[in-house]
Amino acid sequence: MLTERKQPLLVLLGPTAVGKTQLSLELAKAWNAEIISGDSMQVYRGMDIGTAKIRPEERMGIPHHLIDVCDPEEPYSAADFQAACTRLIPDISSRGKLPFIVGGTGLYIESVCYGYEFSKAASDESYRAKLQLMADTEGPAALHALLAESDPESAARLHANDVRRVIRALEIWHLTGETMSSQLAGQKKESPYELCILGLTMDRAELYRRIEQRIDLMMEEGLAAEVSALLERGVPEQSVAMQGLGYKELIPWLKGVTTLEEAVELLKRDTRRFAKRQLSWFRHMSDIHWIDMRENFHNNLASIHAILAGKFNDSLEYTTNQSSFDGGNSQ
C-alpha cells in the first residue's frame, strides 16, 4: 500500500547575529527555495532596523514571506504564524519550490515543524485585567516573578517585558492547573513534513562580539529615529511589537529617563541574554544538524549541501542548482 509522501520543509535556525541571512540566500538560490521568515518581529511594518529585516534589494530576487504582514499596533502570535505556514508551505510546494523557514523564534518554528496544538484554554478577562493592573502598578518584573513561582520553565523562556505572553502563561495555569511549559513538553514530536533542520552555532565570545557590532550599526543606521517615529504615530509602549529588542530599551532614553549610553548598553546586555535563551531553546529540539559558523563559509556550504542532498534528492521533483555550493566542481 502506497503512503502519501510528506512535503519537504527546510529550516534554518540559530541565535541572533549568527549569520542566518547570508547563508539562507545561498541555500535558497541553490535549492530553488522560497523563504518564510521565522522571526516574530519581522511581521511588523515600519520596524526594519531593530529587527535586522532584510531589505528588498538584498533578497536576490528570492521570494520572502511573512515580512511586513501586519501593523505594530496589532498582536501576532505563534498560532498566527503556524496558521500562515500551514497555508504557505503547500502553496510554495505546488509551484515546484522548496519551502524554507529561516529565523530565530523557537516556539514559532517548532510549532510548525511538529504541528503543535496550542492551548484550548478559554480566556478569563477579569483575571487578565487583574494581571495587567499588577504589571502597570508594580512593574513587569513583579508579574514575571509570579510566573516563576508557578511555571519556572516558561519564566526562563519569556522576557519580563513580554507582558502579553507572561499573562497568557499565568492564565493557562489559572484556568487549567497545567503549566504552559508542560503543555509544550507534551506536544507530539513527529513532523507532518519531510523535515530537515539546520542549526547555526558559534563560539559564545565571538557571537557576543557580533551582537554588539550589529547593535552599533543599528544605531548608526537610525534605530533611535525608528523607535521615536513609532511612538509618535501612536503605537502603544505596551504593545507586543514595542516589547521587541531594540525598542523597549530605547523608550526610557527617548522619555529622558536614562542616557543614550545606558540605553545602548542595556540593549546589548538584553540581546546577549536573548541569544543565550535562543540557544537553550534550540538545544532541546531534536533532529538538528548543527553547523559551527567559525568554519570557513564555503566549507559550511559544502557540508550543508551534502546534508540536503542526502535528505531531499530522492523526494524533490524540481531542478536545483546544487553545484553553486562548491563553485561548480560537482562531478
Buried (B, 14 or more C-beta within 10 A) or exposed (E): EEEEEEBBBBBBBBBBBBBBBEBBBBBBBBBBBBBBBBBBBBBBBEBBBBBBBBEEEEBEEBBBBBBBBBBBBBEBBBBBBBBBBEEBBEEBBEEEBBBBBBBBBBBBBBBBBBBBEBBEBEEEEEBBEEBBEBBEEEBBEEBBEBBBEBBEBBBEBBBBBBBBBBBBBBBBBBBBEBBBBBBBEEBEEEBBBBBBBBBBBBEEEEBBEBBBEBBEEBBEEEBBEBBBEBBEEEBEEBBBBBBBBBBBBBBBBBEEEBEEEEBBBBBBEBBBEBBBBBBEBBEEBEEBEEBEBEEEEEEBBBBBBEEBBEBBEEEBEEEBEBEBBBEEEEE
